[in-house]
Amino acid sequence: MEELKISANTLSNWSTGKSIPSLEKAFKLADLLGVKVDDLYER
């Protein structure tokens, strides 16, 4: 969270689908996790 500069609440909202990260944050998150941005989203 520190690397993304987001709160725990924001991360929770992303993981539960209440909100989605901006494109910039999605790319940073994918990079931190070692995955592609596509992998962050359900199809």
MOGIZI-V529907 format. One record per pair of residues at least 12 apart in sequence whose ideal C-beta (glycine too) atoms are under 10 Angstrom apart, sorted by the first residue. I is the first residue (numbers start at 1). J is the second residue. Records with the same first field share a line. If there is no record, write none. Layout:
# MOGIZI-V529907
I: J  J
This chain:
# MOGIZI-V529907
3: 28  29  31  32
4: 21  24  25  26  28  29  32
5: 25  28
6: 21  25  28  29
10: 25
11: 29
14: 26  29  40
17: 42
20: 40  41
21: 37  40  41
23: 37
26: 38  40  41
27: 40
